[in-house]
């Protein structure tokens, strides 16, 4: 199996984790002679809690790294085991350990989770070691032997979040790359000739698209892609119709479900400074059409002639209540009305102020292409990169937006949705 694909490795590991948990639960129950061993459905449900905690606390994120670190593996798996145990103990405490769930005993759970965690740790080590052997990508080898390719690779990889191991061996130079020297030295003469003739920029772009899942604008040719070439553009696209149907139905459900939370947030905003609850602002929409975005106010009241500028980290304009609303993304909930009105989608590139768009368009190539799809509450750039507060960071986010533009699909939208939920649960918004 090709383990270079991060998604395949993630699903493979999740499936094996679930299998390990179910088998361990059955074996431990057999060893302790439990009178009512768990049924398959109960075992899978408990195993899903283990998977959920692993997803939240990063035991699957490390699978994207080209190598492994024991301390990081121990920390991620250890936190996963501990939080799963706490969640299941809390469940049994709330329901007083009903008779049909006798296997949720204090003797059973710690043993099951300890064994499962240990096996999960060994599984990740095995997969990461084998993946690092498979990942001697000929493109990386080729680029590191070319001065122009080396600079392109270094610039884009060092800017990419969540690739610490990859960044470290790029910083240390081509000889620090694990297994790279042997790979290149054993290439046939004909391979060396072919590598010498390659286009460094095209190679770096293809490598970034495949491994980093983004398309850096600086590597794209000026004549790159037209509107008719993107998946969204087809008027008969089933995925496009499903996206709009999902936008309407999910927005209505979310509005109803979050109405108590919205009411509390609105009250807190008003109590803090007796100012307006809602905040409207002109943003750029689909194909450049402007619209008024609706949010909960999280900043102090600004003068109408105040110049547009990015929100910085620890921005003094943000109120105390607003900081928490931003971290939990609650301030974005009123934008569900924009989704219902058709100005936005649940998933898509985030809309920016027209004044900032004009500045970025001058400095970043292909910038306006991000508006070839409806802007969204969340997007590939939002779940993959930090908040943009400069032209350089805006270019990084654009590289993810362009990737989404070219690879739009229902599956990718679902992935972004799950990543957004994870961001909300971990209060990582800004």
KOLKE-249771 format. One record per residue (C-alpha): residue in one letter; residue number from 0; x, y, z. Coordinates in pm, 1 decimal, decimal comma, m for minus. Example, Ala and Ser with C-alpha at 12.3 -4.5 7.8 and 13.67 -1.06 7.14 Angstrom:
REM residues 2
+----+-----+----------+----------+----------+
! aa !   i !        u !        v !        w !
+----+-----+----------+----------+----------+
!  A !   0 !   1230,0 !   m450,0 !    780,0 !
!  S !   1 !   1367,0 !   m106,0 !    714,0 !
+----+-----+----------+----------+----------+
***
This chain:
REM residues 430
+----+-----+----------+----------+----------+
! aa !   i !        u !        v !        w !
+----+-----+----------+----------+----------+
!  X !   0 !      0,0 !      0,0 !      0,0 !
!  X !   1 !    129,2 !    347,2 !    m92,4 !
!  X !   2 !    168,9 !    530,7 !    239,0 !
!  X !   3 !    271,8 !    860,1 !     80,1 !
!  X !   4 !    m92,6 !    963,8 !     70,6 !
!  X !   5 !   m173,7 !   1120,2 !    412,3 !
!  X !   6 !   m546,5 !   1046,3 !    384,9 !
!  X !   7 !   m492,3 !    676,2 !    314,5 !
!  X !   8 !   m256,8 !    649,3 !    609,1 !
!  X !   9 !   m503,4 !    827,7 !    837,0 !
!  X !  10 !   m797,1 !    603,6 !    747,4 !
!  X !  11 !   m579,7 !    293,1 !    768,1 !
!  X !  12 !   m459,4 !    388,1 !   1116,6 !
!  X !  13 !   m809,9 !    479,9 !   1237,8 !
!  X !  14 !   m945,2 !    148,2 !   1116,0 !
!  X !  15 !   m666,3 !    m46,9 !   1284,2 !
!  X !  16 !   m711,1 !    153,6 !   1606,7 !
!  X !  17 !  m1079,4 !     63,6 !   1612,9 !
!  X !  18 !   m999,8 !   m303,2 !   1547,6 !
!  X !  19 !   m737,6 !   m305,8 !   1825,1 !
!  X !  20 !   m982,1 !   m153,2 !   2073,6 !
!  X !  21 !  m1261,0 !   m401,6 !   1992,6 !
!  X !  22 !  m1027,6 !   m703,1 !   2012,9 !
!  X !  23 !   m867,5 !   m583,0 !   2337,0 !
!  X !  24 !  m1208,1 !   m520,8 !   2494,2 !
!  X !  25 !  m1327,4 !   m871,8 !   2408,4 !
!  X !  26 !  m1006,9 !  m1037,1 !   2529,2 !
!  X !  27 !   m995,4 !   m845,0 !   2858,6 !
!  X !  28 !  m1362,7 !   m921,7 !   2923,8 !
!  X !  29 !  m1290,1 !  m1289,2 !   2858,4 !
!  X !  30 !   m987,6 !  m1281,7 !   3091,4 !
!  X !  31 !  m1189,7 !  m1120,0 !   3373,9 !
!  X !  32 !  m1477,8 !  m1359,6 !   3304,1 !
!  X !  33 !  m1736,5 !  m1086,9 !   3248,0 !
!  X !  34 !  m2083,4 !  m1240,6 !   3253,7 !
!  X !  35 !  m2218,5 !  m1014,0 !   2978,5 !
!  X !  36 !  m1942,0 !   m941,9 !   2726,1 !
!  X !  37 !  m2008,2 !   m640,7 !   2500,0 !
!  X !  38 !  m2188,1 !   m680,3 !   2171,0 !
!  X !  39 !  m2018,5 !   m564,8 !   1853,7 !
!  X !  40 !  m2221,9 !   m243,5 !   1833,6 !
!  X !  41 !  m2133,0 !   m148,0 !   2191,6 !
!  X !  42 !  m1766,2 !   m223,4 !   2128,1 !
!  X !  43 !  m1763,4 !     m9,7 !   1813,5 !
!  X !  44 !  m1935,0 !    276,6 !   1995,8 !
!  X !  45 !  m1675,4 !    274,2 !   2273,6 !
!  X !  46 !  m1400,0 !    244,7 !   2015,2 !
!  X !  47 !  m1538,5 !    550,0 !   1836,4 !
!  X !  48 !  m1486,1 !    751,5 !   2155,7 !
!  X !  49 !  m1120,0 !    645,0 !   2149,5 !
!  X !  50 !  m1092,3 !    751,5 !   1783,9 !
!  X !  51 !  m1260,1 !   1085,4 !   1858,2 !
!  X !  52 !  m1015,1 !   1165,8 !   2137,3 !
!  X !  53 !   m722,0 !   1062,6 !   1919,1 !
!  X !  54 !   m848,2 !   1293,7 !   1646,2 !
!  X !  55 !   m892,0 !   1585,3 !   1886,2 !
!  X !  56 !   m552,1 !   1551,1 !   2052,7 !
!  X !  57 !   m334,8 !   1494,5 !   1747,9 !
!  X !  58 !   m258,4 !   1122,6 !   1739,5 !
!  X !  59 !   m348,0 !   1126,9 !   1368,1 !
!  X !  60 !   m188,8 !   1462,6 !   1285,1 !
!  X !  61 !    157,5 !   1317,8 !   1344,6 !
!  X !  62 !     94,9 !   1071,1 !   1061,2 !
!  X !  63 !    156,4 !   1357,6 !    817,2 !
!  X !  64 !    517,8 !   1389,9 !    932,2 !
!  X !  65 !    790,4 !   1225,0 !    723,7 !
!  X !  66 !    951,5 !   1087,9 !   1039,3 !
!  X !  67 !    860,4 !   1033,5 !   1403,2 !
!  X !  68 !    958,9 !   1154,2 !   1749,0 !
!  X !  69 !    902,6 !    926,5 !   2046,6 !
!  X !  70 !    819,8 !   1208,8 !   2286,0 !
!  X !  71 !    547,1 !   1344,5 !   2056,5 !
!  X !  72 !    402,7 !    998,4 !   1996,8 !
!  X !  73 !    396,5 !    922,4 !   2369,3 !
!  X !  74 !    231,5 !   1253,1 !   2448,7 !
!  X !  75 !    m42,2 !   1226,0 !   2183,6 !
!  X !  76 !   m129,1 !    863,0 !   2253,8 !
!  X !  77 !   m105,4 !    914,6 !   2630,2 !
!  X !  78 !   m346,2 !   1209,2 !   2625,2 !
!  X !  79 !   m581,0 !   1009,3 !   2401,6 !
!  X !  80 !   m587,6 !    718,2 !   2648,1 !
!  X !  81 !   m635,3 !    947,1 !   2949,1 !
!  X !  82 !   m918,5 !   1154,3 !   2798,5 !
!  X !  83 !  m1097,2 !    843,9 !   2671,2 !
!  X !  84 !  m1082,4 !    692,7 !   3018,6 !
!  X !  85 !  m1217,1 !   1014,9 !   3172,5 !
!  X !  86 !  m1500,5 !   1034,3 !   2917,0 !
!  X !  87 !  m1606,7 !    672,5 !   2969,3 !
!  X !  88 !  m1580,7 !    696,0 !   3349,8 !
!  X !  89 !  m1796,4 !   1008,8 !   3339,3 !
!  X !  90 !  m2048,8 !    820,3 !   3125,3 !
!  X !  91 !  m2069,0 !    530,3 !   3370,5 !
!  X !  92 !  m2098,0 !    774,5 !   3661,7 !
!  X !  93 !  m2389,7 !    956,4 !   3495,8 !
!  X !  94 !  m2575,0 !    634,8 !   3419,0 !
!  X !  95 !  m2465,6 !    444,7 !   3732,2 !
!  X !  96 !  m2310,9 !    165,0 !   3523,5 !
!  X !  97 !  m2631,8 !     m2,3 !   3396,6 !
!  X !  98 !  m2639,2 !   m379,2 !   3407,5 !
!  X !  99 !  m2618,9 !   m418,8 !   3031,2 !
!  X ! 100 !  m2288,6 !   m223,3 !   3040,3 !
!  X ! 101 !  m2124,6 !   m427,4 !   3313,6 !
!  X ! 102 !  m1808,5 !   m446,4 !   3104,9 !
!  X ! 103 !  m1754,9 !    m73,5 !   3176,0 !
!  X ! 104 !  m1603,9 !   m172,3 !   3507,3 !
!  X ! 105 !  m1314,2 !     12,5 !   3669,9 !
!  X ! 106 !  m1108,3 !   m306,3 !   3638,8 !
!  X ! 107 !  m1181,6 !   m339,8 !   3268,5 !
!  X ! 108 !  m1148,3 !      9,8 !   3121,7 !
!  X ! 109 !   m793,1 !    100,1 !   3236,4 !
!  X ! 110 !   m655,3 !   m235,3 !   3120,0 !
!  X ! 111 !   m828,6 !   m213,8 !   2780,1 !
!  X ! 112 !   m714,5 !    143,4 !   2719,0 !
!  X ! 113 !   m360,8 !     77,3 !   2840,2 !
!  X ! 114 !   m317,2 !   m219,7 !   2605,6 !
!  X ! 115 !   m487,7 !    m36,9 !   2316,8 !
!  X ! 116 !   m269,9 !    271,4 !   2371,3 !
!  X ! 117 !     48,1 !     63,8 !   2373,4 !
!  X ! 118 !    m51,4 !   m117,0 !   2053,4 !
!  X ! 119 !   m153,3 !    213,6 !   1891,7 !
!  X ! 120 !    188,9 !    353,4 !   1979,1 !
!  X ! 121 !    367,4 !     58,9 !   1818,6 !
!  X ! 122 !    136,0 !     77,0 !   1516,8 !
!  X ! 123 !    221,6 !    442,8 !   1457,2 !
!  X ! 124 !    589,7 !    379,8 !   1492,2 !
!  X ! 125 !    571,8 !     95,9 !   1238,9 !
!  X ! 126 !    367,5 !    299,3 !    988,3 !
!  X ! 127 !    583,6 !    610,1 !   1021,3 !
!  X ! 128 !    906,5 !    414,1 !    981,4 !
!  X ! 129 !    774,7 !    242,8 !    669,7 !
!  X ! 130 !    634,3 !    567,2 !    537,1 !
!  X ! 131 !    968,7 !    742,7 !    584,5 !
!  X ! 132 !   1132,0 !    465,5 !    377,8 !
!  X ! 133 !    875,3 !    504,1 !    101,2 !
!  X ! 134 !    899,1 !    880,9 !    108,7 !
!  X ! 135 !   1235,6 !    906,0 !    m63,4 !
!  X ! 136 !   1050,7 !   1098,2 !   m330,9 !
!  X ! 137 !   1252,8 !   1128,3 !   m654,2 !
!  X ! 138 !   1116,6 !   1482,3 !   m691,2 !
!  X ! 139 !   1265,8 !   1585,8 !   m357,3 !
!  X ! 140 !   1596,1 !   1424,8 !   m452,9 !
!  X ! 141 !   1593,2 !   1606,9 !   m784,5 !
!  X ! 142 !   1503,9 !   1943,9 !   m638,8 !
!  X ! 143 !   1773,5 !   1927,3 !   m374,1 !
!  X ! 144 !   2034,1 !   1871,8 !   m644,0 !
!  X ! 145 !   1925,7 !   2186,8 !   m828,5 !
!  X ! 146 !   2006,9 !   2531,6 !   m687,4 !
!  X ! 147 !   1688,6 !   2696,0 !   m816,0 !
!  X ! 148 !   1477,5 !   2399,3 !   m712,0 !
!  X ! 149 !   1639,3 !   2401,7 !   m367,4 !
!  X ! 150 !   1544,0 !   2767,0 !   m310,9 !
!  X ! 151 !   1186,5 !   2709,2 !   m426,4 !
!  X ! 152 !   1150,2 !   2402,1 !   m207,8 !
!  X ! 153 !   1301,8 !   2573,0 !     95,4 !
!  X ! 154 !   1082,9 !   2881,7 !     66,4 !
!  X ! 155 !    751,7 !   2698,3 !     35,2 !
!  X ! 156 !    818,4 !   2415,7 !    281,0 !
!  X ! 157 !    948,5 !   2642,9 !    556,0 !
!  X ! 158 !    632,0 !   2853,6 !    531,6 !
!  X ! 159 !    396,3 !   2557,7 !    563,1 !
!  X ! 160 !    241,5 !   2501,4 !    907,4 !
!  X ! 161 !    256,4 !   2160,8 !   1080,5 !
!  X ! 162 !    554,6 !   2017,8 !    892,5 !
!  X ! 163 !    821,5 !   2044,8 !   1168,0 !
!  X ! 164 !   1030,5 !   1741,7 !   1073,7 !
!  X ! 165 !   1030,3 !   1834,3 !    705,8 !
!  X ! 166 !   1133,1 !   2189,7 !    789,8 !
!  X ! 167 !   1417,1 !   2070,8 !   1011,9 !
!  X ! 168 !   1594,7 !   1865,8 !    748,5 !
!  X ! 169 !   1546,4 !   2131,6 !    483,8 !
!  X ! 170 !   1713,1 !   2383,9 !    715,5 !
!  X ! 171 !   2005,4 !   2148,6 !    768,2 !
!  X ! 172 !   2064,4 !   2119,9 !    394,6 !
!  X ! 173 !   2051,7 !   1846,5 !    136,4 !
!  X ! 174 !   2289,1 !   1612,2 !    324,8 !
!  X ! 175 !   2064,4 !   1616,6 !    632,3 !
!  X ! 176 !   1777,6 !   1464,2 !    438,8 !
!  X ! 177 !   1729,2 !   1104,1 !    560,5 !
!  X ! 178 !   1832,3 !    860,3 !    292,4 !
!  X ! 179 !   1864,8 !   1131,2 !     26,8 !
!  X ! 180 !   2235,8 !   1094,5 !    m44,6 !
!  X ! 181 !   2211,6 !    721,2 !   m108,3 !
!  X ! 182 !   1905,1 !    767,6 !   m325,6 !
!  X ! 183 !   2073,4 !   1017,6 !   m551,1 !
!  X ! 184 !   2409,9 !    844,8 !   m566,0 !
!  X ! 185 !   2259,7 !    518,0 !   m686,5 !
!  X ! 186 !   2057,0 !    673,2 !   m967,5 !
!  X ! 187 !   2133,2 !    549,0 !  m1314,2 !
!  X ! 188 !   2314,9 !    781,8 !  m1551,1 !
!  X ! 189 !   2006,1 !    817,3 !  m1768,3 !
!  X ! 190 !   1807,4 !    925,0 !  m1460,9 !
!  X ! 191 !   2064,1 !   1193,0 !  m1380,6 !
!  X ! 192 !   2038,3 !   1328,5 !  m1732,5 !
!  X ! 193 !   1660,8 !   1338,8 !  m1711,0 !
!  X ! 194 !   1674,0 !   1514,1 !  m1373,7 !
!  X ! 195 !   1919,1 !   1770,8 !  m1506,4 !
!  X ! 196 !   1666,0 !   1871,1 !  m1770,9 !
!  X ! 197 !   1364,3 !   1911,9 !  m1545,4 !
!  X ! 198 !   1176,5 !   2237,4 !  m1488,2 !
!  X ! 199 !   1247,2 !   2323,6 !  m1122,6 !
!  X ! 200 !    942,1 !   2544,7 !  m1084,6 !
!  X ! 201 !    700,9 !   2283,8 !  m1223,9 !
!  X ! 202 !    854,5 !   2012,9 !  m1008,4 !
!  X ! 203 !    826,1 !   2224,6 !   m693,5 !
!  X ! 204 !    464,4 !   2308,3 !   m779,2 !
!  X ! 205 !    368,9 !   1944,0 !   m830,6 !
!  X ! 206 !    541,5 !   1844,5 !   m508,7 !
!  X ! 207 !    365,8 !   2121,0 !   m313,9 !
!  X ! 208 !     28,1 !   2019,5 !   m454,6 !
!  X ! 209 !     77,2 !   1653,6 !   m367,7 !
!  X ! 210 !    248,1 !   1671,6 !    m28,9 !
!  X ! 211 !    150,5 !   2012,6 !    110,5 !
!  X ! 212 !   m195,6 !   2020,5 !    m49,8 !
!  X ! 213 !   m162,6 !   2380,6 !   m160,1 !
!  X ! 214 !    m71,4 !   2570,3 !   m478,2 !
!  X ! 215 !    175,1 !   2855,1 !   m413,0 !
!  X ! 216 !     86,4 !   3150,5 !   m641,7 !
!  X ! 217 !    454,7 !   3230,2 !   m697,0 !
!  X ! 218 !    501,1 !   2891,5 !   m867,7 !
!  X ! 219 !    197,4 !   2918,3 !  m1095,3 !
!  X ! 220 !    235,4 !   3038,6 !  m1455,9 !
!  X ! 221 !     53,2 !   3357,1 !  m1555,1 !
!  X ! 222 !   m177,0 !   3164,7 !  m1790,0 !
!  X ! 223 !   m268,6 !   2910,2 !  m1521,8 !
!  X ! 224 !   m626,0 !   2774,9 !  m1534,2 !
!  X ! 225 !   m944,8 !   2944,1 !  m1650,7 !
!  X ! 226 !  m1285,7 !   2959,6 !  m1486,5 !
!  X ! 227 !  m1424,6 !   2688,3 !  m1715,7 !
!  X ! 228 !  m1152,5 !   2448,2 !  m1597,4 !
!  X ! 229 !  m1248,2 !   2436,0 !  m1229,6 !
!  X ! 230 !  m1488,7 !   2164,0 !  m1101,0 !
!  X ! 231 !  m1728,2 !   2426,7 !   m960,7 !
!  X ! 232 !  m1786,8 !   2585,6 !  m1304,2 !
!  X ! 233 !  m1987,7 !   2298,3 !  m1453,4 !
!  X ! 234 !  m2358,2 !   2400,0 !  m1440,5 !
!  X ! 235 !  m2461,9 !   2033,2 !  m1433,8 !
!  X ! 236 !  m2226,4 !   1935,8 !  m1151,1 !
!  X ! 237 !  m2408,3 !   1712,4 !   m903,1 !
!  X ! 238 !  m2159,3 !   1806,8 !   m631,7 !
!  X ! 239 !  m2235,8 !   2175,6 !   m687,3 !
!  X ! 240 !  m2609,4 !   2113,9 !   m646,2 !
!  X ! 241 !  m2548,0 !   1901,5 !   m334,7 !
!  X ! 242 !  m2334,2 !   2179,5 !   m189,5 !
!  X ! 243 !  m2614,4 !   2435,9 !   m220,4 !
!  X ! 244 !  m2873,1 !   2195,0 !    m80,1 !
!  X ! 245 !  m2643,7 !   2118,7 !    214,2 !
!  X ! 246 !  m2583,6 !   2490,4 !    269,8 !
!  X ! 247 !  m2955,2 !   2559,4 !    305,8 !
!  X ! 248 !  m3048,1 !   2257,3 !    517,0 !
!  X ! 249 !  m2747,5 !   2264,8 !    750,3 !
!  X ! 250 !  m2770,3 !   2642,3 !    798,3 !
!  X ! 251 !  m3131,9 !   2615,4 !    913,2 !
!  X ! 252 !  m3048,1 !   2329,2 !   1148,9 !
!  X ! 253 !  m2746,0 !   2512,7 !   1291,0 !
!  X ! 254 !  m2943,2 !   2832,3 !   1343,3 !
!  X ! 255 !  m3212,1 !   2649,8 !   1537,1 !
!  X ! 256 !  m2963,4 !   2442,2 !   1738,8 !
!  X ! 257 !  m2740,1 !   2738,0 !   1823,6 !
!  X ! 258 !  m3017,7 !   2987,5 !   1904,6 !
!  X ! 259 !  m2972,7 !   2950,4 !   2286,7 !
!  X ! 260 !  m2596,9 !   3001,4 !   2247,4 !
!  X ! 261 !  m2655,4 !   3304,0 !   2023,9 !
!  X ! 262 !  m2893,9 !   3453,8 !   2277,5 !
!  X ! 263 !  m2636,0 !   3419,2 !   2557,8 !
!  X ! 264 !  m2360,0 !   3566,0 !   2339,6 !
!  X ! 265 !  m2580,2 !   3861,3 !   2240,1 !
!  X ! 266 !  m2660,2 !   3932,8 !   2604,8 !
!  X ! 267 !  m2290,8 !   3921,1 !   2704,6 !
!  X ! 268 !  m2193,3 !   4158,4 !   2422,4 !
!  X ! 269 !  m2455,2 !   4411,1 !   2529,8 !
!  X ! 270 !  m2370,2 !   4383,0 !   2900,2 !
!  X ! 271 !  m1999,3 !   4443,9 !   2842,6 !
!  X ! 272 !  m2021,2 !   4792,4 !   2688,8 !
!  X ! 273 !  m2390,6 !   4850,8 !   2604,8 !
!  X ! 274 !  m2291,4 !   4878,3 !   2238,7 !
!  X ! 275 !  m2442,7 !   4726,9 !   1922,3 !
!  X ! 276 !  m2473,7 !   4349,4 !   1922,3 !
!  X ! 277 !  m2431,0 !   4287,6 !   1552,3 !
!  X ! 278 !  m2162,4 !   4406,0 !   1316,2 !
!  X ! 279 !  m2204,4 !   4443,9 !    940,7 !
!  X ! 280 !  m1927,7 !   4501,5 !    692,8 !
!  X ! 281 !  m1889,6 !   4515,2 !    316,8 !
!  X ! 282 !  m1710,8 !   4208,0 !    180,5 !
!  X ! 283 !  m1624,7 !   4075,6 !   m165,6 !
!  X ! 284 !  m1844,0 !   3788,5 !   m281,1 !
!  X ! 285 !  m1875,2 !   3546,1 !   m569,0 !
!  X ! 286 !  m1721,6 !   3683,3 !   m891,2 !
!  X ! 287 !  m1634,6 !   4006,1 !   m712,1 !
!  X ! 288 !  m1991,1 !   4109,1 !   m623,0 !
!  X ! 289 !  m2001,2 !   4295,2 !   m288,3 !
!  X ! 290 !  m2235,4 !   4198,2 !     m5,2 !
!  X ! 291 !  m2290,2 !   4285,0 !    360,9 !
!  X ! 292 !  m2154,8 !   4023,2 !    599,1 !
!  X ! 293 !  m2326,8 !   3978,5 !    937,6 !
!  X ! 294 !  m2132,7 !   3892,8 !   1254,4 !
!  X ! 295 !  m2155,8 !   3932,4 !   1629,2 !
!  X ! 296 !  m1953,4 !   4236,2 !   1733,2 !
!  X ! 297 !  m1623,9 !   4136,7 !   1895,3 !
!  X ! 298 !  m1440,0 !   4471,0 !   1881,6 !
!  X ! 299 !  m1482,7 !   4809,1 !   2037,5 !
!  X ! 300 !  m1684,2 !   5055,2 !   1832,6 !
!  X ! 301 !  m1466,9 !   5214,6 !   1562,4 !
!  X ! 302 !  m1513,4 !   5544,7 !   1380,8 !
!  X ! 303 !  m1669,5 !   5509,3 !   1035,1 !
!  X ! 304 !  m1361,3 !   5668,8 !    872,3 !
!  X ! 305 !  m1127,6 !   5415,4 !   1036,3 !
!  X ! 306 !   m883,2 !   5268,2 !    783,9 !
!  X ! 307 !   m912,4 !   4897,1 !    706,3 !
!  X ! 308 !   m641,0 !   4683,0 !    864,1 !
!  X ! 309 !   m587,4 !   4321,3 !    958,3 !
!  X ! 310 !   m664,5 !   4189,5 !   1302,7 !
!  X ! 311 !   m336,1 !   4116,5 !   1477,5 !
!  X ! 312 !   m260,9 !   3871,1 !   1756,8 !
!  X ! 313 !   m369,9 !   4018,9 !   2094,2 !
!  X ! 314 !   m536,1 !   4307,2 !   1907,8 !
!  X ! 315 !   m633,4 !   4575,0 !   2159,8 !
!  X ! 316 !   m955,3 !   4648,2 !   1969,8 !
!  X ! 317 !  m1101,3 !   4307,1 !   2064,2 !
!  X ! 318 !  m1323,1 !   4307,3 !   2370,7 !
!  X ! 319 !  m1297,9 !   4052,6 !   2652,7 !
!  X ! 320 !  m1620,7 !   3879,3 !   2547,2 !
!  X ! 321 !  m1523,5 !   3910,8 !   2181,4 !
!  X ! 322 !  m1196,8 !   3725,4 !   2237,4 !
!  X ! 323 !  m1383,1 !   3418,1 !   2360,2 !
!  X ! 324 !  m1644,0 !   3444,8 !   2087,3 !
!  X ! 325 !  m1364,0 !   3445,1 !   1831,7 !
!  X ! 326 !  m1182,7 !   3150,7 !   1988,6 !
!  X ! 327 !  m1501,0 !   2942,6 !   1975,6 !
!  X ! 328 !  m1608,8 !   3085,3 !   1635,8 !
!  X ! 329 !  m1944,4 !   3186,8 !   1785,8 !
!  X ! 330 !  m1915,2 !   3533,7 !   1630,2 !
!  X ! 331 !  m1946,1 !   3370,3 !   1286,4 !
!  X ! 332 !  m2288,0 !   3212,7 !   1351,2 !
!  X ! 333 !  m2496,6 !   3506,7 !   1216,2 !
!  X ! 334 !  m2329,1 !   3448,8 !    879,3 !
!  X ! 335 !  m2562,4 !   3151,9 !    843,4 !
!  X ! 336 !  m2815,6 !   3413,3 !    728,4 !
!  X ! 337 !  m2568,4 !   3510,4 !    453,9 !
!  X ! 338 !  m2549,1 !   3143,6 !    354,8 !
!  X ! 339 !  m2928,6 !   3112,8 !    335,1 !
!  X ! 340 !  m2943,3 !   3432,4 !    126,1 !
!  X ! 341 !  m2693,3 !   3283,2 !   m120,6 !
!  X ! 342 !  m2413,5 !   3534,4 !    m58,3 !
!  X ! 343 !  m2196,2 !   3271,7 !    107,8 !
!  X ! 344 !  m2149,4 !   2898,0 !    145,0 !
!  X ! 345 !  m2065,5 !   2694,2 !    453,2 !
!  X ! 346 !  m1732,9 !   2595,0 !    293,7 !
!  X ! 347 !  m1527,7 !   2820,4 !     68,0 !
!  X ! 348 !  m1255,7 !   3089,0 !     67,3 !
!  X ! 349 !  m1311,4 !   3350,6 !    337,4 !
!  X ! 350 !  m1435,7 !   3685,1 !    197,9 !
!  X ! 351 !  m1216,0 !   3989,1 !    252,0 !
!  X ! 352 !  m1283,9 !   4362,5 !    259,6 !
!  X ! 353 !  m1267,4 !   4522,4 !    m89,2 !
!  X ! 354 !  m1003,0 !   4771,6 !     28,6 !
!  X ! 355 !   m772,8 !   4489,4 !    138,0 !
!  X ! 356 !   m850,9 !   4291,2 !   m176,5 !
!  X ! 357 !   m727,8 !   4583,2 !   m389,2 !
!  X ! 358 !   m396,6 !   4587,1 !   m203,0 !
!  X ! 359 !   m345,5 !   4211,2 !   m216,2 !
!  X ! 360 !   m434,7 !   4187,4 !   m584,1 !
!  X ! 361 !   m142,5 !   4416,5 !   m668,0 !
!  X ! 362 !    107,3 !   4209,7 !   m470,4 !
!  X ! 363 !    m15,2 !   3851,6 !   m519,4 !
!  X ! 364 !    m69,3 !   3686,0 !   m856,7 !
!  X ! 365 !   m394,5 !   3495,0 !   m920,9 !
!  X ! 366 !   m549,4 !   3656,6 !   m613,5 !
!  X ! 367 !   m892,5 !   3728,4 !   m766,4 !
!  X ! 368 !   m938,2 !   3364,2 !   m863,8 !
!  X ! 369 !  m1034,4 !   3289,1 !   m502,5 !
!  X ! 370 !  m1371,7 !   3455,4 !   m575,6 !
!  X ! 371 !  m1454,1 !   3210,8 !   m855,1 !
!  X ! 372 !  m1646,3 !   3022,0 !   m586,4 !
!  X ! 373 !  m1885,4 !   3148,1 !   m320,1 !
!  X ! 374 !  m1697,3 !   3260,7 !     m8,0 !
!  X ! 375 !  m1749,7 !   3044,8 !    299,0 !
!  X ! 376 !  m1775,9 !   3048,8 !    677,0 !
!  X ! 377 !  m1483,4 !   2809,9 !    685,0 !
!  X ! 378 !  m1243,9 !   2689,0 !    420,0 !
!  X ! 379 !   m934,5 !   2487,6 !    338,7 !
!  X ! 380 !   m712,6 !   2786,5 !    416,7 !
!  X ! 381 !   m881,9 !   2845,5 !    753,1 !
!  X ! 382 !   m826,0 !   2489,1 !    877,9 !
!  X ! 383 !   m473,2 !   2453,4 !    737,5 !
!  X ! 384 !   m301,1 !   2784,8 !    812,7 !
!  X ! 385 !   m302,4 !   3053,7 !   1080,6 !
!  X ! 386 !   m480,6 !   3387,8 !   1064,1 !
!  X ! 387 !   m341,3 !   3618,5 !    792,4 !
!  X ! 388 !   m211,5 !   3953,1 !    918,0 !
!  X ! 389 !     28,3 !   4044,1 !    634,9 !
!  X ! 390 !     70,7 !   4014,7 !    259,2 !
!  X ! 391 !    301,4 !   3713,3 !    304,4 !
!  X ! 392 !     48,5 !   3531,0 !    522,6 !
!  X ! 393 !   m231,9 !   3622,5 !    281,5 !
!  X ! 394 !    m30,3 !   3462,9 !      0,2 !
!  X ! 395 !      7,0 !   3146,4 !    207,4 !
!  X ! 396 !   m368,4 !   3131,0 !    265,7 !
!  X ! 397 !   m431,9 !   3195,2 !   m103,4 !
!  X ! 398 !   m222,2 !   2888,6 !   m189,8 !
!  X ! 399 !   m473,6 !   2676,0 !      5,8 !
!  X ! 400 !   m770,3 !   2854,7 !   m152,9 !
!  X ! 401 !   m632,6 !   2781,4 !   m500,4 !
!  X ! 402 !   m589,2 !   2415,1 !   m407,7 !
!  X ! 403 !   m953,0 !   2404,6 !   m295,1 !
!  X ! 404 !  m1057,3 !   2574,4 !   m618,5 !
!  X ! 405 !   m892,5 !   2301,2 !   m824,8 !
!  X ! 406 !   m986,6 !   2005,8 !   m604,3 !
!  X ! 407 !  m1337,0 !   2101,8 !   m493,6 !
!  X ! 408 !  m1545,2 !   1796,7 !   m407,2 !
!  X ! 409 !  m1803,1 !   1682,8 !   m153,5 !
!  X ! 410 !  m1536,9 !   1469,5 !     16,6 !
!  X ! 411 !  m1305,1 !   1769,8 !     60,1 !
!  X ! 412 !  m1593,1 !   1979,1 !    196,7 !
!  X ! 413 !  m1665,8 !   1707,9 !    454,8 !
!  X ! 414 !  m1298,8 !   1699,3 !    554,2 !
!  X ! 415 !  m1299,5 !   2078,1 !    602,5 !
!  X ! 416 !  m1620,4 !   2050,2 !    806,4 !
!  X ! 417 !  m1463,7 !   1796,0 !   1043,7 !
!  X ! 418 !  m1145,8 !   2003,5 !   1074,5 !
!  X ! 419 !  m1359,2 !   2309,2 !   1154,5 !
!  X ! 420 !  m1542,2 !   2116,9 !   1428,0 !
!  X ! 421 !  m1204,4 !   2017,1 !   1572,0 !
!  X ! 422 !  m1092,0 !   2382,4 !   1571,5 !
!  X ! 423 !  m1408,6 !   2487,6 !   1752,2 !
!  X ! 424 !  m1382,2 !   2209,7 !   2012,8 !
!  X ! 425 !  m1021,6 !   2302,2 !   2085,3 !
!  X ! 426 !  m1105,6 !   2677,7 !   2095,9 !
!  X ! 427 !   m830,9 !   2756,6 !   1844,8 !
!  X ! 428 !  m1014,8 !   3032,3 !   1660,5 !
!  X ! 429 !   m873,0 !   3383,0 !   1644,2 !
+----+-----+----------+----------+----------+
***
